[in-house]
Amino acid sequence: MKPLLTKTLIFSFVLGAITAILKYTDIVPAIHSQWYGIILFYFILTTFILFQFFKSLQKTIRKFISVFLSMTVLRMILFISVILLYAFLIQHNSTGNAVGFILTFSVYYLFFTTWEIILIVSILKHKNNHEKF
């Protein structure tokens, strides 16, 4: 599990560095000003989800599948809730800021979801090479 945490931390730092370059050189000015908080949110959530996947994989493949599906649904509900909460309650007076938040949040969602899938596939391949389900 420790290598997954280290890889995810490095991934988050690289993504943060790329974001900082794009934001502060005005290449992509639509990036929300709280982008670092969004990355931290995704890092914590991704680490938790990967830990749950890793823990469930130690049991059976059925347990892994049920945890995977439930985490996916819970993650989608959480993400939609965060977007709606920010857009309608926190920044309801600033449409441009809400749009920037939604775009930044959505792009990070794609990056971190892709990262999770890459790590899960590598874990499953490694487990499959060493033991059969």
N, C-alpha and C positions, 0 to 999 in steps of 0.2 A: 504493500500500500504506500510505503514511503516514496518509492520512485514515481508513483502516479501523482502524489502531492507535489513533488519537486518539478516534474514535467509540467503540471498545471500552473504552478507558480511562475516558471520560466515563460510559459505561453502567455500568461497574464501580463508579465512585465514587457514582453515583446509587443503584445497588442497595445499596451499602454504607451510604449515609446513611439510606435507608429501613429497612434492617435494624437499624441502630443505634437508630433511633427506636422501632421495634417491640419490640426486645429490652429496651432500658433504660427504657422507660415501662411495661413489663410488659403490653403489649397482647398479645404473643405470647411468653410465657416459655419455650416449648419450643425456641426457637432455640438452637442449640448455642453454647457459650461461645467456640469457635474459629471462628466464622463468618467472620471476616476472613481467616483462612488458607485457608478453602474458596474464598472469592472470589478470592484471589490465585492459587490453584491453577487455577481456571476461567479467569481472565484470561490466565495464561501459556499454558494449553492451547488456549484459543480463538484467541489470537494465532498460535500455531504452526500450528493447523489452517487458519486463514484464509490464512496465508502459503503453505501448501502448495496450497490451492485456487487462490489467485491465480497462483502459479507454474505450476500445471498448466493453467490456463485460457489461458496465453500460448501453449501448444502446440496441442493439438487438443481437441475436445469429448470424444473417446473417452478421452483421457488424463485429462481432468477427471472423467469419470464413474468411471473406475477408481480414481482417487485419492479421490474422494468416498466410494465404497463401502468402500474399504479403511480410510479414516480413521473412518468410522462404526463399523465392526466393531471396530477397535482401541480406539476411544474407549469403546465399551460394555464391552469386556473390561477395560479399565483402571478404569472406574468401578465395575464389580462387584467387582473385586479390591480397590479402596480401601475400599469399604463392608464387605466381608467381613473384610479385614485389621483395620480399626478395630473392628468389632463383636465379632469373636471373639478377637483377639489383644491389642489395646490396652486395650479397655474391657470385657472379659468379666465383670468384677465389678460393673459399674454398668449395669444394664439401662436405666434412664431416660436416662442419658447417651448410650448407644448409639442409642436410639430418637430422641433429639433430633438426633444426628449424621446418622442416616439420613434423617430428615425434612428437615433443613436442606440436606444434600447433594442430595437429590432435587428440592427446590424450586429450588435454584440450577441444577441440571441442566436443568430445564424452561425457566427464564429464559434461560440462556446458549445452549441449543439453538435457542430461538425467535429469539434475537438473531443467531445464525449464519445461520439460514435467511433472515431479513430482509436481511442484508448480502449473502448469496450471490445471492438473487433480484435485488437492486438491481444487483449487478455484472453478472449475466447480461443483465438488461434493457439496461444501458448498453452492454455489448459487442454485443448483438444490434442495437441502434440504429445502431451505428457500423460494424459489419462482419457479414457473414453467415458462418455456420459452413461 
